Amino acid sequence: MAIEGNPFGEPTARVPMLNIHEEISGPAKILVLRTSLGLRGDTLSTLRRILKSGFGYLLVLMATYGVFRLCRQFIVQSVQVDGRSMLPTLLDSQRYLLNRFVYLVRAPKLKEIVGLRDPETGGYAVKRIVAQPGDRVYVNDGQLFVNGKLLPEPYLERGTKTYAGPHYRAQMWVCGLNQYFVLGDNRNNSADSRVYGAVPRQNILGLVTP
């Protein structure tokens, strides 16, 4: 005969089964929730640090570029001589420093070598100042006179002559307000103020250091 139920005669107790789909509740749920929030908080904190560091690097790069542009525009830059008009003082294809800052605090001086913008072509050139605002320049028979006096030029090669324009044996110029008369040291191979006249102050960009 088949015996149903408990063979020992005790009432059968149902054991409750855990439903794996049931949502965790109580302290376990709180622990899991806190752990999950902790992971998310760490991730957000890491992202913030990365973004903050990246923004800092970007600011440094922008500041560096700004300082570079400022120095190039207003302080000093490297220039390359293209041509032989300043021989023997400056050599063709060689690089020299152009000091832009110095002429922000003082005016250009006689016999200084300057970088300038050519009034005719708009290009850049390097020449020497031989006369200042208000000076009279007179070229005659290979000699250069400023305000009636022969200008001593020890920087020229011995025997160098200074001639007027191609159609003149003698020629005179007067430097107006804020104008400078510039010549190349290689007088026989230089397009300078003998061609385009005295140069306005705003065309002079800076002092060139040999």
WONOR-V569611 format. One record per residue. N is the residue number from 0. SS is DSSP state (helix for helix, strand for strand, loop for the rest). OMEGA is omega as a letter, one per 30 degrees, with the letter a starting at -180 (* if undefined). D_FIRST is the distance of its C-alpha to the first C-alpha in whole Angstrom. Layout:
n=N ss=SS omega=OMEGA d_first=D_FIRST
n=N ss=SS omega=OMEGA d_first=D_FIRST
This chain:
n=0 ss=loop omega=a d_first=0
n=1 ss=loop omega=a d_first=4
n=2 ss=loop omega=l d_first=6
n=3 ss=loop omega=l d_first=10
n=4 ss=loop omega=a d_first=13
n=5 ss=loop omega=a d_first=14
n=6 ss=loop omega=l d_first=12
n=7 ss=loop omega=l d_first=15
n=8 ss=loop omega=a d_first=15
n=9 ss=loop omega=a d_first=18
n=10 ss=loop omega=a d_first=19
n=11 ss=loop omega=l d_first=19
n=12 ss=loop omega=l d_first=23
n=13 ss=loop omega=l d_first=24
n=14 ss=loop omega=a d_first=27
n=15 ss=loop omega=l d_first=30
n=16 ss=loop omega=l d_first=31
n=17 ss=loop omega=l d_first=35
n=18 ss=loop omega=a d_first=36
n=19 ss=loop omega=l d_first=39
n=20 ss=loop omega=a d_first=41
n=21 ss=loop omega=a d_first=41
n=22 ss=loop omega=l d_first=45
n=23 ss=loop omega=a d_first=46
n=24 ss=loop omega=l d_first=47
n=25 ss=loop omega=a d_first=48
n=26 ss=helix omega=l d_first=50
n=27 ss=helix omega=l d_first=49
n=28 ss=helix omega=l d_first=50
n=29 ss=helix omega=l d_first=53
n=30 ss=helix omega=l d_first=54
n=31 ss=helix omega=a d_first=53
n=32 ss=helix omega=l d_first=56
n=33 ss=helix omega=l d_first=58
n=34 ss=helix omega=l d_first=58
n=35 ss=helix omega=l d_first=58
n=36 ss=helix omega=l d_first=61
n=37 ss=helix omega=l d_first=63
n=38 ss=helix omega=l d_first=62
n=39 ss=helix omega=l d_first=64
n=40 ss=helix omega=l d_first=67
n=41 ss=helix omega=l d_first=68
n=42 ss=helix omega=l d_first=68
n=43 ss=helix omega=l d_first=70
n=44 ss=helix omega=l d_first=72
n=45 ss=helix omega=l d_first=73
n=46 ss=helix omega=l d_first=74
n=47 ss=helix omega=l d_first=76
n=48 ss=helix omega=l d_first=78
n=49 ss=helix omega=a d_first=78
n=50 ss=helix omega=l d_first=80
n=51 ss=helix omega=l d_first=82
n=52 ss=helix omega=l d_first=83
n=53 ss=helix omega=l d_first=84
n=54 ss=helix omega=l d_first=86
n=55 ss=helix omega=l d_first=88
n=56 ss=helix omega=l d_first=88
n=57 ss=helix omega=l d_first=89
n=58 ss=helix omega=l d_first=92
n=59 ss=helix omega=l d_first=93
n=60 ss=helix omega=a d_first=94
n=61 ss=helix omega=l d_first=95
n=62 ss=helix omega=l d_first=98
n=63 ss=helix omega=l d_first=99
n=64 ss=helix omega=l d_first=100
n=65 ss=helix omega=l d_first=102
n=66 ss=helix omega=l d_first=104
n=67 ss=helix omega=l d_first=104
n=68 ss=helix omega=l d_first=106
n=69 ss=helix omega=l d_first=108
n=70 ss=helix omega=a d_first=109
n=71 ss=helix omega=a d_first=110
n=72 ss=helix omega=a d_first=111
n=73 ss=helix omega=a d_first=113
n=74 ss=loop omega=a d_first=114
n=75 ss=strand omega=l d_first=114
n=76 ss=strand omega=l d_first=113
n=77 ss=strand omega=l d_first=114
n=78 ss=strand omega=l d_first=116
n=79 ss=strand omega=l d_first=117
n=80 ss=loop omega=l d_first=121
n=81 ss=loop omega=a d_first=122
n=82 ss=loop omega=a d_first=125
n=83 ss=loop omega=a d_first=128
n=84 ss=loop omega=a d_first=130
n=85 ss=loop omega=l d_first=130
n=86 ss=loop omega=g d_first=131
n=87 ss=loop omega=a d_first=131
n=88 ss=loop omega=l d_first=130
n=89 ss=loop omega=a d_first=126
n=90 ss=loop omega=l d_first=125
n=91 ss=loop omega=l d_first=124
n=92 ss=loop omega=l d_first=120
n=93 ss=loop omega=l d_first=119
n=94 ss=strand omega=l d_first=117
n=95 ss=strand omega=a d_first=119
n=96 ss=strand omega=l d_first=118
n=97 ss=strand omega=a d_first=118
n=98 ss=strand omega=a d_first=119
n=99 ss=loop omega=a d_first=118
n=100 ss=loop omega=a d_first=118
n=101 ss=helix omega=a d_first=121
n=102 ss=helix omega=l d_first=123
n=103 ss=helix omega=a d_first=121
n=104 ss=helix omega=l d_first=123
n=105 ss=loop omega=l d_first=126
n=106 ss=loop omega=l d_first=128
n=107 ss=loop omega=a d_first=129
n=108 ss=loop omega=l d_first=132
n=109 ss=loop omega=l d_first=135
n=110 ss=loop omega=l d_first=134
n=111 ss=loop omega=l d_first=130
n=112 ss=strand omega=a d_first=128
n=113 ss=strand omega=l d_first=126
n=114 ss=strand omega=a d_first=123
n=115 ss=strand omega=l d_first=124
n=116 ss=strand omega=a d_first=123
n=117 ss=loop omega=a d_first=126
n=118 ss=loop omega=a d_first=127
n=119 ss=loop omega=a d_first=128
n=120 ss=loop omega=a d_first=125
n=121 ss=loop omega=l d_first=122
n=122 ss=loop omega=a d_first=121
n=123 ss=strand omega=a d_first=121
n=124 ss=strand omega=l d_first=124
n=125 ss=strand omega=a d_first=125
n=126 ss=strand omega=l d_first=129
n=127 ss=strand omega=l d_first=131
n=128 ss=strand omega=l d_first=133
n=129 ss=strand omega=l d_first=137
n=130 ss=strand omega=a d_first=138
n=131 ss=loop omega=a d_first=136
n=132 ss=loop omega=l d_first=137
n=133 ss=loop omega=a d_first=140
n=134 ss=loop omega=l d_first=142
n=135 ss=strand omega=a d_first=144
n=136 ss=strand omega=a d_first=143
n=137 ss=strand omega=l d_first=146
n=138 ss=strand omega=a d_first=146
n=139 ss=strand omega=l d_first=149
n=140 ss=loop omega=l d_first=150
n=141 ss=loop omega=a d_first=147
n=142 ss=strand omega=a d_first=147
n=143 ss=strand omega=l d_first=145
n=144 ss=strand omega=l d_first=146
n=145 ss=strand omega=a d_first=144
n=146 ss=loop omega=l d_first=147
n=147 ss=loop omega=a d_first=150
n=148 ss=strand omega=l d_first=149
n=149 ss=strand omega=a d_first=147
n=150 ss=loop omega=l d_first=144
n=151 ss=loop omega=a d_first=143
n=152 ss=loop omega=a d_first=140
n=153 ss=loop omega=a d_first=139
n=154 ss=loop omega=l d_first=136
n=155 ss=loop omega=l d_first=138
n=156 ss=loop omega=a d_first=138
n=157 ss=loop omega=l d_first=142
n=158 ss=loop omega=l d_first=144
n=159 ss=loop omega=l d_first=142
n=160 ss=loop omega=l d_first=144
n=161 ss=loop omega=a d_first=142
n=162 ss=loop omega=l d_first=144
n=163 ss=loop omega=l d_first=143
n=164 ss=loop omega=a d_first=142
n=165 ss=loop omega=a d_first=143
n=166 ss=loop omega=a d_first=145
n=167 ss=loop omega=l d_first=147
n=168 ss=loop omega=l d_first=149
n=169 ss=strand omega=a d_first=149
n=170 ss=strand omega=a d_first=146
n=171 ss=strand omega=l d_first=146
n=172 ss=strand omega=l d_first=143
n=173 ss=strand omega=l d_first=142
n=174 ss=loop omega=l d_first=139
n=175 ss=loop omega=l d_first=138
n=176 ss=loop omega=l d_first=135
n=177 ss=loop omega=l d_first=132
n=178 ss=strand omega=a d_first=133
n=179 ss=strand omega=l d_first=133
n=180 ss=strand omega=a d_first=135
n=181 ss=strand omega=l d_first=133
n=182 ss=strand omega=l d_first=134
n=183 ss=loop omega=l d_first=133
n=184 ss=loop omega=l d_first=134
n=185 ss=loop omega=a d_first=134
n=186 ss=helix omega=a d_first=137
n=187 ss=helix omega=a d_first=138
n=188 ss=helix omega=a d_first=134
n=189 ss=loop omega=l d_first=133
n=190 ss=loop omega=a d_first=132
n=191 ss=loop omega=a d_first=133
n=192 ss=helix omega=l d_first=135
n=193 ss=helix omega=l d_first=138
n=194 ss=helix omega=a d_first=136
n=195 ss=helix omega=l d_first=134
n=196 ss=loop omega=a d_first=136
n=197 ss=loop omega=a d_first=135
n=198 ss=strand omega=l d_first=131
n=199 ss=strand omega=a d_first=130
n=200 ss=helix omega=a d_first=128
n=201 ss=helix omega=l d_first=124
n=202 ss=helix omega=a d_first=124
n=203 ss=strand omega=a d_first=125
n=204 ss=strand omega=a d_first=121
n=205 ss=strand omega=a d_first=121
n=206 ss=strand omega=l d_first=123
n=207 ss=strand omega=l d_first=123
n=208 ss=strand omega=a d_first=123
n=209 ss=loop omega=* d_first=124
